[in-house]
């Protein structure tokens, strides 16, 4: 509006609508109130309802040990035997367990589960971060711009989606495409471990920092680890599994200069595994 409180101009209205659309894309879907809301306060009591009895807290509640990082996800998963990933003996059963798993908040904000793509018996498995907007809409991993780049990267060394397995650490899209939290990663990690154990690939390719943090851990970032083979243990698989960290295709779209380094990582993958593993 102008200084006199007149009508809003067309340009101003368009700018405000664009800002609202951007906030919605980022997951800001609640308006601010005139005064701060006290969410800890009890809701107002209806006149026809008796007052609630005072709550008592068990003495032992104050002596409970602190929750482990990421929350007590084991208790969450065990509360529903049907959602226990270790009980899944097929990929179909694992997908069904994920569909019934309700202890990750991302499931409530995503459109649908994005399970996997590619061969069920692939010798090479690519692991990304989390679905984006296109993946959330279609229900397949890596179908947006980053997925198109990944397809070209695979084709450059003789691979395609029919020969590999493609999954994400987290199978539901985080609001606004934000990075998954440590809690969300830890909640979904047992399902990823089981997915790997059921496919039994010969090699893993970790796309980006989130996949590295989930499966390798430690304090070293993707820049230091990329292009170097590591060996990790996966529950349900005998022996170690060799993994190769590299940059996520979405990062390469933002930083084209890094494609040269990613290309050397692809050559390393081809040298060690493509001909013998694909």
Number of C-alpha atoms within 10 A of each C-alpha: 10 8 5 6 7 8 8 10 10 9 9 11 12 11 11 12 12 12 12 14 13 13 14 14 14 14 15 13 10 8 6 8 7 6 6 7 9 8 7 6 7 7 8 6 10 8 7 6 7 8 9 7 6 6 6 6 8 8 8 7 8 8 8 8 7 7 9 9 10 13 15 13 21 12 10 17 19 12 13 14 14 18 24 21 25 17 13 19 13 14 17 10 15 24 20 15 22 20 15 14 21 15 18 17 13 18 18 12 12 19 16 18 23 25 22 20 18 18 17 20 14 21 20 25 25 23 27 26 24 25 28 24 18 16 22 21 16 14 20 23 27 26 21 17 14 17 18 12 18 22 17 13 18 16 12 14 16 13 18 18 15 11 19 21 23 22 24 23 27 30 29 28 28 24 18 15 14 12 15 19 13 14 17 21 23 21 23 22 18 20 23 24 19 24 23 21 17 18 18 21 21 17 23 24 24 28 24 22 23 26 25 26 18 19 18 19 12 9 7 12 15 20 13 10 17 22 23 14 18 15 14 12 14 18 12 13 14 10 11 12 17 16 24 22 28 26 24 23 25 18 14 18 14 9 10 10 10 14 16 10 15 20 17 14 21 20 15 16 22 19 12 13 15 18 12 10 15 17
